[in-house]
């Protein structure tokens, strides 16, 4: 699929036939610095907890370093990593990979709790 096929997060969910679960604007997600400047952008969502959306977003190789993911409010993703916006309403267990033109989205049972 192509990224331009989706105007917003609900479009991706509708296309995939899943119930949207958008993060609240004040919810935080883990955003790697690399996702601000590099492509392709990867994302995965684990179960949310109060105040935490469950999203982890990065580009390049993921690291185990304690400071790899920076806590970022979901409301700030539009400026920090706009490529991730169309996918943020996907429920836990979903992953995405996009370079801004092509998109791959899939369910990963290993991260769905």
N, CA, C and O atoms as CSV, one atom per row, in Angstrom:
chain,resi,resn,atom,element,x,y,z
A,1,UNK,N,N,0.840,-1.170,0.000
A,1,UNK,CA,C,0.000,0.000,0.000
A,1,UNK,C,C,0.887,1.235,0.000
A,1,UNK,O,O,2.081,1.150,0.288
A,2,UNK,N,N,0.311,2.359,-0.317
A,2,UNK,CA,C,1.053,3.607,-0.389
A,2,UNK,C,C,0.602,4.537,0.722
A,2,UNK,O,O,-0.574,4.550,1.088
A,3,UNK,N,N,1.523,5.308,1.255
A,3,UNK,CA,C,1.228,6.219,2.362
A,3,UNK,C,C,0.181,7.246,1.957
A,3,UNK,O,O,-0.638,7.637,2.789
A,4,UNK,N,N,0.183,7.689,0.722
A,4,UNK,CA,C,-0.763,8.725,0.307
A,4,UNK,C,C,-2.210,8.233,0.273
A,4,UNK,O,O,-3.131,9.037,0.124
A,5,UNK,N,N,-2.416,6.939,0.407
A,5,UNK,CA,C,-3.772,6.384,0.433
A,5,UNK,C,C,-4.504,6.701,1.731
A,5,UNK,O,O,-5.715,6.503,1.820
A,6,UNK,N,N,-3.779,7.195,2.746
A,6,UNK,CA,C,-4.363,7.401,4.062
A,6,UNK,C,C,-4.278,8.860,4.473
A,6,UNK,O,O,-3.190,9.426,4.575
A,7,UNK,N,N,-5.428,9.461,4.708
A,7,UNK,CA,C,-5.467,10.859,5.147
A,7,UNK,C,C,-5.271,10.969,6.650
A,7,UNK,O,O,-4.791,11.995,7.133
A,8,UNK,N,N,-5.629,9.941,7.393
A,8,UNK,CA,C,-5.522,10.016,8.845
A,8,UNK,C,C,-5.535,8.646,9.473
A,8,UNK,O,O,-5.698,7.642,8.779
A,9,UNK,N,N,-5.362,8.589,10.798
A,9,UNK,CA,C,-5.280,7.308,11.503
A,9,UNK,C,C,-6.503,6.419,11.339
A,9,UNK,O,O,-6.368,5.198,11.260
A,10,UNK,N,N,-7.680,7.000,11.287
A,10,UNK,CA,C,-8.873,6.171,11.156
A,10,UNK,C,C,-8.931,5.504,9.778
A,10,UNK,O,O,-9.527,4.437,9.635
A,11,UNK,N,N,-8.314,6.125,8.759
A,11,UNK,CA,C,-8.277,5.519,7.427
A,11,UNK,C,C,-7.506,4.197,7.446
A,11,UNK,O,O,-7.930,3.224,6.823
A,12,UNK,N,N,-6.391,4.157,8.148
A,12,UNK,CA,C,-5.595,2.937,8.237
A,12,UNK,C,C,-6.406,1.848,8.944
A,12,UNK,O,O,-6.455,0.709,8.480
A,13,UNK,N,N,-7.030,2.194,10.048
A,13,UNK,CA,C,-7.831,1.219,10.794
A,13,UNK,C,C,-9.002,0.703,9.961
A,13,UNK,O,O,-9.294,-0.493,9.964
A,14,UNK,N,N,-9.670,1.610,9.250
A,14,UNK,CA,C,-10.784,1.206,8.402
A,14,UNK,C,C,-10.291,0.244,7.313
A,14,UNK,O,O,-10.916,-0.785,7.059
A,15,UNK,N,N,-9.183,0.581,6.683
A,15,UNK,CA,C,-8.619,-0.254,5.621
A,15,UNK,C,C,-8.303,-1.664,6.143
A,15,UNK,O,O,-8.522,-2.655,5.446
A,16,UNK,N,N,-7.786,-1.739,7.376
A,16,UNK,CA,C,-7.403,-3.023,7.950
A,16,UNK,C,C,-8.544,-3.727,8.673
A,16,UNK,O,O,-8.411,-4.889,9.057
A,17,UNK,N,N,-9.662,-3.033,8.862
A,17,UNK,CA,C,-10.807,-3.638,9.533
A,17,UNK,C,C,-10.617,-3.806,11.027
A,17,UNK,O,O,-11.116,-4.765,11.616
A,18,UNK,N,N,-9.889,-2.867,11.654
A,18,UNK,CA,C,-9.671,-2.939,13.097
A,18,UNK,C,C,-10.297,-1.722,13.776
A,18,UNK,O,O,-10.431,-0.657,13.173
A,19,UNK,N,N,-10.670,-1.896,15.022
A,19,UNK,CA,C,-11.258,-0.818,15.815
A,19,UNK,C,C,-10.165,0.179,16.202
A,19,UNK,O,O,-9.177,-0.220,16.817
A,20,UNK,N,N,-10.310,1.456,15.863
A,20,UNK,CA,C,-9.292,2.440,16.245
A,20,UNK,C,C,-9.178,2.588,17.757
A,20,UNK,O,O,-10.173,2.537,18.480
A,21,UNK,N,N,-7.952,2.771,18.215
A,21,UNK,CA,C,-7.676,3.037,19.618
A,21,UNK,C,C,-6.639,4.161,19.679
A,21,UNK,O,O,-5.463,3.920,19.953
A,22,UNK,N,N,-7.096,5.399,19.418
A,22,UNK,CA,C,-6.139,6.510,19.376
A,22,UNK,C,C,-5.597,6.840,20.761
A,22,UNK,O,O,-6.307,6.722,21.759
A,23,UNK,N,N,-4.340,7.253,20.812
A,23,UNK,CA,C,-3.811,7.713,22.099
A,23,UNK,C,C,-4.419,9.068,22.440
A,23,UNK,O,O,-4.732,9.855,21.547
A,24,UNK,N,N,-4.584,9.335,23.724
A,24,UNK,CA,C,-5.027,10.669,24.143
A,24,UNK,C,C,-3.884,11.641,23.876
A,24,UNK,O,O,-2.721,11.242,23.936
A,25,UNK,N,N,-4.184,12.907,23.582
A,25,UNK,CA,C,-3.116,13.873,23.288
A,25,UNK,C,C,-2.058,13.974,24.386
A,25,UNK,O,O,-0.896,14.259,24.098
A,26,UNK,N,N,-2.445,13.747,25.624
A,26,UNK,CA,C,-1.486,13.820,26.723
A,26,UNK,C,C,-0.726,12.535,26.970
A,26,UNK,O,O,0.220,12.518,27.758
A,27,UNK,N,N,-1.123,11.446,26.304
A,27,UNK,CA,C,-0.408,10.182,26.460
A,27,UNK,C,C,0.987,10.307,25.867
A,27,UNK,O,O,1.203,11.018,24.886
A,28,UNK,N,N,1.920,9.607,26.479
A,28,UNK,CA,C,3.290,9.611,25.981
A,28,UNK,C,C,3.555,8.371,25.147
A,28,UNK,O,O,2.901,7.340,25.301
A,29,UNK,N,N,4.532,8.499,24.260
A,29,UNK,CA,C,5.022,7.373,23.488
A,29,UNK,C,C,6.535,7.440,23.488
A,29,UNK,O,O,7.112,8.475,23.820
A,30,UNK,N,N,7.176,6.354,23.122
A,30,UNK,CA,C,8.631,6.330,23.026
A,30,UNK,C,C,9.027,6.677,21.613
A,30,UNK,O,O,8.693,5.946,20.680
A,31,UNK,N,N,9.739,7.787,21.433
A,31,UNK,CA,C,10.162,8.236,20.111
A,31,UNK,C,C,11.679,8.345,20.091
A,31,UNK,O,O,12.265,9.105,20.862
A,32,UNK,N,N,12.309,7.583,19.206
A,32,UNK,CA,C,13.761,7.660,19.071
A,32,UNK,C,C,14.131,8.907,18.276
A,32,UNK,O,O,13.407,9.314,17.367
A,33,UNK,N,N,15.261,9.506,18.626
A,33,UNK,CA,C,15.745,10.681,17.885
A,33,UNK,C,C,15.870,10.380,16.405
A,33,UNK,O,O,15.617,11.250,15.572
A,34,UNK,N,N,16.258,9.160,16.069
A,34,UNK,CA,C,16.451,8.779,14.667
A,34,UNK,C,C,15.179,8.941,13.843
A,34,UNK,O,O,15.259,9.229,12.648
A,35,UNK,N,N,14.003,8.762,14.455
A,35,UNK,CA,C,12.737,8.851,13.723
A,35,UNK,C,C,12.403,10.285,13.324
A,35,UNK,O,O,11.535,10.503,12.478
A,36,UNK,N,N,13.070,11.247,13.911
A,36,UNK,CA,C,12.840,12.646,13.556
A,36,UNK,C,C,13.486,13.014,12.222
A,36,UNK,O,O,13.054,13.962,11.567
A,37,UNK,N,N,14.530,12.263,11.810
A,37,UNK,CA,C,15.320,12.675,10.654
A,37,UNK,C,C,15.576,11.590,9.622
A,37,UNK,O,O,15.988,11.893,8.502
A,38,UNK,N,N,15.343,10.341,9.973
A,38,UNK,CA,C,15.696,9.235,9.084
A,38,UNK,C,C,14.460,8.460,8.642
A,38,UNK,O,O,13.401,8.548,9.264
A,39,UNK,N,N,14.607,7.710,7.575
A,39,UNK,CA,C,13.597,6.761,7.113
A,39,UNK,C,C,14.317,5.468,6.759
A,39,UNK,O,O,15.524,5.482,6.515
A,40,UNK,N,N,13.619,4.386,6.729
A,40,UNK,CA,C,12.203,4.230,7.024
A,40,UNK,C,C,11.934,4.314,8.529
A,40,UNK,O,O,12.819,4.096,9.356
A,41,UNK,N,N,10.697,4.633,8.845
A,41,UNK,CA,C,10.251,4.743,10.227
A,41,UNK,C,C,9.523,3.457,10.605
A,41,UNK,O,O,8.648,2.983,9.880
A,42,UNK,N,N,9.903,2.903,11.757
A,42,UNK,CA,C,9.280,1.694,12.299
A,42,UNK,C,C,8.429,2.089,13.503
A,42,UNK,O,O,8.752,3.044,14.209
A,43,UNK,N,N,7.359,1.364,13.732
A,43,UNK,CA,C,6.570,1.574,14.933
A,43,UNK,C,C,5.939,0.275,15.383
A,43,UNK,O,O,5.588,-0.576,14.565
A,44,UNK,N,N,5.799,0.132,16.675
A,44,UNK,CA,C,5.070,-1.008,17.240
A,44,UNK,C,C,4.319,-0.532,18.463
A,44,UNK,O,O,4.754,0.379,19.168
A,45,UNK,N,N,3.168,-1.173,18.706
A,45,UNK,CA,C,2.351,-0.772,19.848
A,45,UNK,C,C,2.097,-1.955,20.766
A,45,UNK,O,O,1.559,-2.983,20.355
A,46,UNK,N,N,2.494,-1.784,22.009
A,46,UNK,CA,C,2.181,-2.742,23.067
A,46,UNK,C,C,0.952,-2.220,23.809
A,46,UNK,O,O,0.445,-1.147,23.482
A,47,UNK,N,N,0.480,-2.951,24.782
A,47,UNK,CA,C,-0.696,-2.503,25.534
A,47,UNK,C,C,-0.436,-1.169,26.224
A,47,UNK,O,O,0.594,-0.994,26.875
A,48,UNK,N,N,-1.358,-0.237,26.084
A,48,UNK,CA,C,-1.200,1.049,26.778
A,48,UNK,C,C,-1.431,0.899,28.281
A,48,UNK,O,O,-2.095,-0.029,28.742
A,49,UNK,N,N,-0.865,1.835,29.016
A,49,UNK,CA,C,-1.094,1.945,30.449
A,49,UNK,C,C,-1.521,3.389,30.711
A,49,UNK,O,O,-1.382,4.224,29.817
A,50,UNK,N,N,-2.025,3.712,31.873
A,50,UNK,CA,C,-2.465,5.087,32.112
A,50,UNK,C,C,-1.357,6.107,31.804
A,50,UNK,O,O,-0.285,6.076,32.407
A,51,UNK,N,N,-1.638,6.999,30.864
A,51,UNK,CA,C,-0.702,8.046,30.481
A,51,UNK,C,C,0.334,7.638,29.457
A,51,UNK,O,O,1.125,8.471,29.014
A,52,UNK,N,N,0.346,6.362,29.067
A,52,UNK,CA,C,1.331,5.853,28.113
A,52,UNK,C,C,0.590,5.133,26.987
A,52,UNK,O,O,-0.182,4.208,27.240
A,53,UNK,N,N,0.825,5.559,25.745
A,53,UNK,CA,C,0.076,5.034,24.602
A,53,UNK,C,C,0.443,3.616,24.207
A,53,UNK,O,O,-0.363,2.919,23.591
A,54,UNK,N,N,1.653,3.175,24.554
A,54,UNK,CA,C,2.117,1.855,24.135
A,54,UNK,C,C,2.939,1.885,22.851
A,54,UNK,O,O,3.472,0.855,22.440
A,55,UNK,N,N,3.050,3.056,22.209
A,55,UNK,CA,C,3.793,3.179,20.954
A,55,UNK,C,C,5.277,3.383,21.190
A,55,UNK,O,O,5.693,4.119,22.085
A,56,UNK,N,N,6.072,2.705,20.352
A,56,UNK,CA,C,7.515,2.899,20.262
A,56,UNK,C,C,7.831,3.106,18.790
A,56,UNK,O,O,7.478,2.275,17.953
A,57,UNK,N,N,8.495,4.212,18.471
A,57,UNK,CA,C,8.735,4.615,17.083
A,57,UNK,C,C,10.219,4.930,16.917
A,57,UNK,O,O,10.801,5.634,17.743
A,58,UNK,N,N,10.835,4.411,15.851
A,58,UNK,CA,C,12.256,4.622,15.612
A,58,UNK,C,C,12.561,4.505,14.122
A,58,UNK,O,O,11.703,4.108,13.333
A,59,UNK,N,N,13.787,4.854,13.745
A,59,UNK,CA,C,14.308,4.637,12.400
A,59,UNK,C,C,15.680,3.985,12.544
A,59,UNK,O,O,16.355,4.164,13.558
A,60,UNK,N,N,16.081,3.239,11.541
A,60,UNK,CA,C,17.362,2.552,11.609
A,60,UNK,C,C,17.290,1.369,12.552
A,60,UNK,O,O,16.235,0.762,12.732
A,61,UNK,N,N,18.422,1.050,13.150
A,61,UNK,CA,C,18.498,-0.080,14.074
A,61,UNK,C,C,17.993,0.321,15.454
A,61,UNK,O,O,18.343,1.384,15.967
A,62,UNK,N,N,17.175,-0.529,16.048
A,62,UNK,CA,C,16.722,-0.278,17.413
A,62,UNK,C,C,17.876,-0.577,18.368
A,62,UNK,O,O,18.684,-1.476,18.135
A,63,UNK,N,N,17.927,0.190,19.433
A,63,UNK,CA,C,18.982,0.037,20.421
A,63,UNK,C,C,18.382,-0.331,21.777
A,63,UNK,O,O,17.231,-0.010,22.070
A,64,UNK,N,N,19.167,-0.996,22.580
A,64,UNK,CA,C,18.761,-1.331,23.942
A,64,UNK,C,C,19.184,-0.251,24.942
A,64,UNK,O,O,18.958,-0.393,26.143
A,65,UNK,N,N,19.795,0.822,24.447
A,65,UNK,CA,C,20.264,1.899,25.322
A,65,UNK,C,C,19.087,2.517,26.077
A,65,UNK,O,O,18.000,2.680,25.523
A,66,UNK,N,N,19.313,2.855,27.331
A,66,UNK,CA,C,18.258,3.420,28.173
A,66,UNK,C,C,17.679,4.710,27.610
A,66,UNK,O,O,16.506,5.012,27.833
A,67,UNK,N,N,18.486,5.472,26.883
A,67,UNK,CA,C,18.014,6.760,26.369
A,67,UNK,C,C,17.652,6.717,24.887
A,67,UNK,O,O,17.503,7.769,24.266
A,68,UNK,N,N,17.507,5.517,24.304
A,68,UNK,CA,C,17.184,5.415,22.873
A,68,UNK,C,C,15.819,6.021,22.568
A,68,UNK,O,O,15.669,6.767,21.600
A,69,UNK,N,N,14.819,5.697,23.397
A,69,UNK,CA,C,13.476,6.255,23.222
A,69,UNK,C,C,13.296,7.430,24.172
A,69,UNK,O,O,13.552,7.322,25.371
A,70,UNK,N,N,12.853,8.552,23.621
A,70,UNK,CA,C,12.550,9.733,24.438
A,70,UNK,C,C,11.044,9.791,24.660
A,70,UNK,O,O,10.286,9.650,23.701
A,71,UNK,N,N,10.587,9.993,25.896
A,71,UNK,CA,C,9.153,10.152,26.136
A,71,UNK,C,C,8.658,11.413,25.418
A,71,UNK,O,O,9.196,12.503,25.613
A,72,UNK,N,N,7.639,11.247,24.598
A,72,UNK,CA,C,7.084,12.345,23.808
A,72,UNK,C,C,5.571,12.275,23.883
A,72,UNK,O,O,4.996,11.196,23.740
A,73,UNK,N,N,4.917,13.405,24.105
A,73,UNK,CA,C,3.450,13.411,24.098
A,73,UNK,C,C,2.934,13.129,22.693
A,73,UNK,O,O,3.484,13.622,21.708
A,74,UNK,N,N,1.889,12.342,22.613
A,74,UNK,CA,C,1.307,11.997,21.316
A,74,UNK,C,C,0.932,13.239,20.515
A,74,UNK,O,O,1.008,13.233,19.286
A,75,UNK,N,N,0.534,14.287,21.197
A,75,UNK,CA,C,0.144,15.520,20.509
A,75,UNK,C,C,1.309,16.175,19.777
A,75,UNK,O,O,1.084,17.023,18.914
A,76,UNK,N,N,2.547,15.806,20.097
A,76,UNK,CA,C,3.720,16.422,19.477
A,76,UNK,C,C,4.277,15.605,18.312
A,76,UNK,O,O,5.239,16.031,17.671
A,77,UNK,N,N,3.702,14.463,18.031
A,77,UNK,CA,C,4.222,13.616,16.955
A,77,UNK,C,C,4.086,14.303,15.602
A,77,UNK,O,O,4.921,14.092,14.722
A,78,UNK,N,N,3.057,15.115,15.418
A,78,UNK,CA,C,2.868,15.764,14.114
A,78,UNK,C,C,4.075,16.591,13.714
A,78,UNK,O,O,4.380,16.686,12.525
A,79,UNK,N,N,4.770,17.193,14.667
A,79,UNK,CA,C,5.961,17.976,14.359
A,79,UNK,C,C,7.239,17.174,14.436
A,79,UNK,O,O,8.203,17.477,13.733
A,80,UNK,N,N,7.266,16.151,15.283
A,80,UNK,CA,C,8.485,15.382,15.510
A,80,UNK,C,C,8.675,14.251,14.502
A,80,UNK,O,O,9.798,13.992,14.069
A,81,UNK,N,N,7.598,13.580,14.127
A,81,UNK,CA,C,7.683,12.437,13.207
A,81,UNK,C,C,6.354,12.275,12.475
A,81,UNK,O,O,5.602,11.342,12.757
A,82,UNK,N,N,6.058,13.179,11.532
A,82,UNK,CA,C,4.759,13.131,10.862
A,82,UNK,C,C,4.485,11.843,10.096
A,82,UNK,O,O,3.322,11.519,9.855
A,83,UNK,N,N,5.517,11.096,9.705
A,83,UNK,CA,C,5.292,9.833,8.993
A,83,UNK,C,C,4.542,8.821,9.848
A,83,UNK,O,O,3.885,7.927,9.315
A,84,UNK,N,N,4.632,8.953,11.175
A,84,UNK,CA,C,3.971,8.002,12.073
A,84,UNK,C,C,2.488,8.310,12.278
A,84,UNK,O,O,1.733,7.434,12.698
A,85,UNK,N,N,2.065,9.525,11.991
A,85,UNK,CA,C,0.690,9.942,12.300
A,85,UNK,C,C,-0.407,9.020,11.791
A,85,UNK,O,O,-1.327,8.717,12.551
A,86,UNK,N,N,-0.358,8.557,10.544
A,86,UNK,CA,C,-1.475,7.735,10.065
A,86,UNK,C,C,-1.679,6.422,10.814
A,86,UNK,O,O,-2.716,5.778,10.653
A,87,UNK,N,N,-0.717,6.018,11.621
A,87,UNK,CA,C,-0.767,4.690,12.248
A,87,UNK,C,C,-1.085,4.716,13.735
A,87,UNK,O,O,-1.272,3.659,14.338
A,88,UNK,N,N,-1.151,5.886,14.336
A,88,UNK,CA,C,-1.247,5.976,15.790
A,88,UNK,C,C,-2.549,5.475,16.387
A,88,UNK,O,O,-2.614,5.270,17.599
A,89,UNK,N,N,-3.593,5.267,15.587
A,89,UNK,CA,C,-4.844,4.718,16.125
A,89,UNK,C,C,-4.895,3.204,16.055
A,89,UNK,O,O,-5.867,2.601,16.509
A,90,UNK,N,N,-3.864,2.573,15.493
A,90,UNK,CA,C,-3.846,1.111,15.477
A,90,UNK,C,C,-3.798,0.582,16.903
A,90,UNK,O,O,-3.110,1.147,17.754
A,91,UNK,N,N,-4.520,-0.494,17.168
A,91,UNK,CA,C,-4.529,-1.054,18.525
A,91,UNK,C,C,-3.241,-1.818,18.838
A,91,UNK,O,O,-2.420,-2.042,17.949
A,92,UNK,N,N,-3.065,-2.216,20.090
A,92,UNK,CA,C,-1.885,-2.992,20.475
A,92,UNK,C,C,-1.729,-4.237,19.616
A,92,UNK,O,O,-2.700,-4.868,19.201
A,93,UNK,N,N,-0.456,-4.564,19.365
A,93,UNK,CA,C,-0.142,-5.729,18.550
A,93,UNK,C,C,0.181,-5.385,17.106
A,93,UNK,O,O,0.644,-6.244,16.356
A,94,UNK,N,N,-0.053,-4.161,16.712
A,94,UNK,CA,C,0.183,-3.748,15.326
A,94,UNK,C,C,1.539,-3.069,15.194
A,94,UNK,O,O,2.034,-2.419,16.114
A,95,UNK,N,N,2.114,-3.248,14.013
A,95,UNK,CA,C,3.404,-2.655,13.665
A,95,UNK,C,C,3.271,-1.961,12.317
A,95,UNK,O,O,2.375,-2.272,11.533
A,96,UNK,N,N,4.165,-1.025,12.058
A,96,UNK,CA,C,4.219,-0.406,10.736
A,96,UNK,C,C,5.656,-0.104,10.359
A,96,UNK,O,O,6.542,-0.020,11.209
A,97,UNK,N,N,5.859,0.056,9.066
A,97,UNK,CA,C,7.137,0.446,8.490
A,97,UNK,C,C,6.809,1.311,7.281
A,97,UNK,O,O,6.067,0.880,6.398
A,98,UNK,N,N,7.350,2.525,7.228
A,98,UNK,CA,C,7.073,3.405,6.092
A,98,UNK,C,C,8.257,4.312,5.808
A,98,UNK,O,O,8.990,4.714,6.712
A,99,UNK,N,N,8.426,4.622,4.535
A,99,UNK,CA,C,9.420,5.607,4.136
A,99,UNK,C,C,8.744,6.891,3.656
A,99,UNK,O,O,9.402,7.793,3.138
A,100,UNK,N,N,7.433,6.961,3.833
A,100,UNK,CA,C,6.667,8.110,3.384
A,100,UNK,C,C,5.985,7.875,2.045
A,100,UNK,O,O,5.081,8.616,1.661
A,101,UNK,N,N,6.424,6.839,1.339
A,101,UNK,CA,C,5.801,6.488,0.062
A,101,UNK,C,C,5.164,5.105,0.152
A,101,UNK,O,O,3.979,4.939,-0.134
A,102,UNK,N,N,5.946,4.132,0.546
A,102,UNK,CA,C,5.442,2.773,0.706
A,102,UNK,C,C,5.191,2.492,2.175
A,102,UNK,O,O,5.839,3.056,3.057
A,103,UNK,N,N,4.230,1.604,2.417
A,103,UNK,CA,C,3.808,1.286,3.780
A,103,UNK,C,C,3.682,-0.225,3.923
A,103,UNK,O,O,3.193,-0.908,3.023
A,104,UNK,N,N,4.119,-0.727,5.041
A,104,UNK,CA,C,3.850,-2.106,5.422
A,104,UNK,C,C,3.252,-2.046,6.825
A,104,UNK,O,O,3.830,-1.428,7.719
A,105,UNK,N,N,2.103,-2.680,7.022
A,105,UNK,CA,C,1.425,-2.707,8.312
A,105,UNK,C,C,1.023,-4.144,8.581
A,105,UNK,O,O,0.446,-4.802,7.715
A,106,UNK,N,N,1.326,-4.641,9.789
A,106,UNK,CA,C,0.982,-6.019,10.093
A,106,UNK,C,C,0.733,-6.199,11.587
A,106,UNK,O,O,1.186,-5.413,12.420
A,107,UNK,N,N,-0.002,-7.261,11.892
A,107,UNK,CA,C,-0.269,-7.632,13.272
A,107,UNK,C,C,0.825,-8.601,13.717
A,107,UNK,O,O,1.146,-9.557,13.012
A,108,UNK,N,N,1.386,-8.343,14.887
A,108,UNK,CA,C,2.451,-9.166,15.439
A,108,UNK,C,C,1.952,-9.761,16.757
A,108,UNK,O,O,1.923,-9.066,17.772
A,109,UNK,N,N,1.562,-11.033,16.754
A,109,UNK,CA,C,1.019,-11.628,17.978
A,109,UNK,C,C,2.025,-11.678,19.126
A,109,UNK,O,O,1.625,-11.836,20.279
A,110,UNK,N,N,3.312,-11.550,18.839
A,110,UNK,CA,C,4.314,-11.605,19.899
A,110,UNK,C,C,4.323,-10.351,20.763
A,110,UNK,O,O,4.833,-10.385,21.883
A,111,UNK,N,N,3.763,-9.231,20.265
A,111,UNK,CA,C,3.731,-8.013,21.070
A,111,UNK,C,C,2.339,-7.704,21.604
A,111,UNK,O,O,2.166,-6.768,22.385
A,112,UNK,N,N,1.349,-8.483,21.189
A,112,UNK,CA,C,-0.019,-8.291,21.679
A,112,UNK,C,C,-0.186,-9.082,22.956
A,112,UNK,O,O,-0.087,-10.309,22.962
A,113,UNK,N,N,-0.439,-8.375,24.025
A,113,UNK,CA,C,-0.596,-9.055,25.313
A,113,UNK,C,C,-2.055,-9.218,25.668
A,113,UNK,O,O,-2.377,-9.770,26.720
